[in-house]
């Protein structure tokens, strides 16, 4: 399966994920890890906190992955009256850090009981590119006009299932952890109607997650994932009971390696790489200094 195909479906259908489908190029290993954050608990992280994962994956079509990602809280920013945090994801392939990406996420996401499926609705800005001068480009996230105007051109469905599998102790190079074991099953499909035919693409993702609160930001110790991509086509006017053929099946595993605090971002404005309390204190200090000099 081509990684680009899966990512397109994941974006269209808002399927959060951690472990990616195996990439064919280093550049395609750049991912956005907003689906990693532990949205089940109130946030205790602060700017500078980070956690690193080792990612491996393979697919039946022969693609393979072996790299690491660093997920970091790069800063805090108030945007349009909302208190938000910057989540930065940096990928490292063959000891080379690829360009990081970052998302400004509203803290109100932690009040949503369905945050894991709705997280993209809380993203306010993104940084995914740089100018020729090396300046990060911030893009405001808006709902596409076509998503409101479209009718039957694209039909979508999304199924989501969660089950607790109790507790299990796991041992990895960084130590032993008593984990809560959770099974996520996600299925997303897109039907595209053309003049003379129809096509249905489906992505199924089964994720087994081992969680422990010692891990900051994500609470994830290990995540194992299986991705299945299928397609069926049929001629317009005929039965849609055409066979659903598997195009690829991929397997991935992410294991936590280390975590810490004090990480500085290269793409977030330095003034936002501080907690709100420090930002406000600096603003008050500047205001007093300005008033005194006046």
N, C-alpha and C positions, 0 to 999 in steps of 0.2 A: 504494500500500500504506500502511496505517496504521502509523506507527512503533510504537505501543503493541503491536500484534500481534506485530511482530518481536521486541521486547524481551521479551515474555512467553515466546516460544519460546526466546530466547537464555538466559533465566534457567532455564527448565525443563530445558534440555538442556546447560547449561554451555558455551555457545559463546563463547569469548573473542573480543573484537573491539576495534578502535580506531576506525575510521571508521564513524559511525552511519548508519543509513538516514535520509534527509532528514526533518526534523521539521516539523510544521505550526504549532507554537507555540514561543515562547522557552523556556517552562518545560520542554518535553520535550527540550531540548537538553542538560540535565543528564545526564551519563553517568559511569559508574564505569570508570576506565581500568586496572583490574588486569590486563587482557589485554595491556597495552602493555609491561610490564617485561621486560627481557632476562633470561629465566630460563635461558639457555644457558650463562651464565658466572657465576662466583661474584660476589656483589655487591661493588662498590667505592664505592657511594654512601654518603652520610651525611645526617643530618637537616639540612634547609635547602636541599638540592640541588633544582633544578627544571628543567623543559624545557617550552617552549611550542610549540604547533602551530596552524597555520591550517587549518581544516576547511571544505571545500566539498562539496556533494552535490546531486543531483537525481534525481527518479524519473519514470517514464513517466506516473504519475498527476498530475504537476504539482508535487509538493512540492519545496522547495529549502532548502538550508542554506548559511550563510556566517557562521562564527564562529570563535573561538579557544578552546583549552583549555590550561590549565596543569596539568601533572602534577608533583607534588612529593613528596619524602620529608619528611613532616611531623613525624616523631619516631620514637622507639624505645620499646618497652614490653615488659616481661616479664609474660606473662599465663598463669596456670596452669602455671608452670614452663617455658614456652616463650619464647624470645627472638623478638620480632616487630618489624615496622616498620609505621608508619602511612603508607599511600599516599593522598594527597589529590588530588582532581581538581576543578578550578575551571573553569567555563565562562563565557565572556564573549561576550555578544550585544549588538550595537549599543553597544559601549563600556561596557556595564553587566555587572558580575560577578554571576552568578546564584549562589545558595547552593551552597557546595561540598559534596562528599560525600567520605567517607574510609573506608578499610578497613584493619583491623589484620591483617596477613598474617604467618604464621609463616615465619621464615627457613629452616625445613626444606624449603620449596618448592624451594629451589635444589639439593636433593639428589635430587629426583624427575626421572628422565629423561623423564617424560611431563608435566612441569609445565605446559606450555602448554594441555593439555586438562584437567588436574586442578587448576588453580589455585584454583577456588572451594572445593575441599576444605581449603585451607589458610587460609581467611579465618576469623578468630576473633571479630572484632567489626566493626560498621559504624556509621557516623554518616550518616544520610540526612535528618534532620529536627531542628527546634529546638523548645523549649518556648515558650510565650507570653512568657516572660521572656528569651528569646534564648539559653537554655542548650542546648548540643548534646546530643542524645539518643543514648546508646550502646546498641546492641542486640547481645546475644550471638548469634552465628550457631549455630544448632542444626539438625540434620537433621530435617526434618518427620516426625512419626510416621506420616503417611499414606504416605510413601515406602516404609516397611517393610511396612505392612499391605495396601497396594493389590495387586491381582492383575492382572486383565485389563481393567480399566476404561480404562487408558491404556497403550498399548504404544509403546516408544520405540526409535529406532535412531540411531546416530551414526557417520558415516564421517569420516575425517580423513586427508589426504594432504599430504606435503611434498616439494618438489623443488627442488634447487639449480640456478639458471640461470647460474652463473658470476659474473663481476664486470662492472661497468659504471660508467663515470664519469657523474655527473649534476651539473648546474649549477642552483642555485636562488639566490634573492636573498642568502642568508647565505653562499654560497661554492660551491666545487667539492668534490665528494666521490667517492672511488673506493669503490664500494659492492659488497657481496655481495648478489646478487639472489636472492630466494627466492619461490617460489610456494606458497601455502597453498590447499588446497581443502577446504572443510568442508561437510558435508551433514547436516542433522538433520531427523528426522521424528517426528511424533506421531500415533498412531491412537487416536481416541476412539470407543468403542462405546456406542451407545445402544440402547434397547429395539427400535427398528424400523429403525435405519440406522447407518451407520458413516461417519466422516469422517477423512481423512488430510491433515494439513498438513505442508508441507515447506519448509525454508529451505536454500538453497544459497548459500555465500559463497566467492567466489574473491578471494584477496588477493595482490597482488604487493608485496613489501616490499624496500626498498633499505636495507641496514644498514651502519653505519659506527661503529666503537667510539669515535669522538670524541664521539658524542652520549651524554650521561649518562642513566642509568636505563633507557632504552629501546633504545638503539643504532639507532633508526629515523630515517632521513632523510626518506624518502617512503613512504607507503603508499597504494596504489590498491586499491579494493575494488568488487566487483560483488555485489549481493544479488538473489537471485531467490526469490520466494515463490510457492508453488503449492499447489493443493488439489484433492482429488477426493473424491467422495461416492458411496455406493452403498447400496442397500436391503439390509437384513439377509436373509441366506439366498441372495442372488444373488452373482454373480461380482464379485470386487473388481477386475476388470480395467477399471474405469471410467477415462476419460481424466484425466490429470493436467493441470489448466489453470493457466497462469501468471496470477497475480493482479496482480503488479507486479514491475518490475525497476528497481533503483536503483543509482546509481553515485556513489562518493565518493572524495575525495582529501585526504590529510593531508600537510602539508609543515612541516618543522621551521623555526621562525623564530628562536628564541634559547634560551639556557640559561644557568644560573648557579648561585649558591649564596647562602645567607643569607636565604632566604624564611622569614617567620614565619607560622604558621598562626593563624587566628582561631577554629578549632573544636577544636584539640587542646590538652589541658592543658599549660601552659608547662613544667612539670617534666619532661615527656616529650619536649620539643622539643630534646633534647640527646643526644649519643651515650651509650651505656651507660657508657663509661669516665668521663665527666663526672658522670653520675648517681651512679655508685658512689663517686666521689671526694667528692661532696657529702654522701652518706650517711655515709661514714667521718668526714668532718669534723664533722658534726652529732653523731655518736656520741662522738667525742673531746671535743667541747665539753660535751656532757651529762655525760660521765664526769668531766671536770675541775671542773664546777660542783657535782658531787655530793660 
